[in-house]
Amino acid sequence: MLRNMKNIISKYKWVVLGVVLVALIVGGIASNHNSHAKFSGGKVQVVAGENFWGSLASQIGGDKAKVTSTVSDPNADPHDYESTNSDARTYATANYVILNGAGYDSWGDKLLAASPNPDRKELNVANLLGKKEGDNPHFWYSPDYVNKVIVQMEADLASVDPADSSYFAANLKSLQSSLAGYQNRIASIKKQFGGTKVAATEDIFAYLANAAGLNLISPPDFIEAVAEGNDPPAQSIVEFENQLNNQEPKVLAYNQQTVTPLTTNMKILAAQNNIPVIGITEIIQPSDVSFQEWMNAQLISLENALKLQALGQ
């Protein structure tokens, strides 16, 4: 009987050891999965859904962060972006992820959900601003929203890398000073041309028009439908065409990244009626300039067009 007991103990000893070994291996894998985005010194790995947020994050992060923007191709539409396996790996190993939210980059939400990590810091801009899907998602065209977002970015970077918090704070101040240039131009346009009627092919221009005190008269149903990739109601098309034929708006803002036969027709109609057309984009163009340089260039085009119309009156 004693011999049998020894055999049984010996047999189960190896079973127990096997179970423990498996548990250690699985535990190690789980541990690696849960800590693969934990910051442990070096540069903070930052991923931004789009390069307009990426540019701002990069200016705050400076030498202490490596920022990767998922969508930076000026010919790409972030709404329709299809993520890759490389994107999945980048998001899985990031310390900090910035998404626009409000349905604009839902592919990014899916990438985050596929690699949950409690150590990864995440910023959803729409949530920060109290916005939801269905609201106008082009938040970066509002100077007030931009100012709120960069403050949050600095706080988030400092929370990931507390040792460099003073560095991030100094960079934030520098960025705020730099952004003042294009934001002062918006204030100048408002002072000179506030109340002027303008038109746009898409609601991307709405936040900027509001900040500049311009009266955006394009039919809301038209510009919202175009932004969502839908066909505008027939009545809104007729109304928009009548506005242009009657030369009501002084400028037409044309989204160069959301081009349809209808928007092209409105662009042609504006030109036929001597209404200046200015191009605006969703992604920084060219991709190697800063957010504020991009914004300022577009504002100069808008300001010049408004001045030209004012001289013609």
Secondary structure, 3 states (H helix, E strand, C coil): CHHHHHHHHHHHHHHHHHHHHHHHHHHHHHHHHHHCCCCCCCCEEEEEEEHHHHHHHHHHHHHHEEEEEEECCCCCCHHHCCCCHHHHHHHHCCCEEEECCCCCCHHHHHHHHHCCCCCCEEEEHHHHHCCCCCCCCCHHHCHHHHHHHHHHHHHHHHHHCHHHHHHHHHHHHHHHHHHHHHHHHHHHHHHHHCCCEEEECCHHHHHHHHHCCCEECCCHHHHHHHHCCCCCCHHHHHHHHHHHHCCCCCCEEEECCCCCHHHHHHHHHHHHCCCCEEEECCCCCCCCCCHHHHHHHHHHHHHHHHHHHHHHC
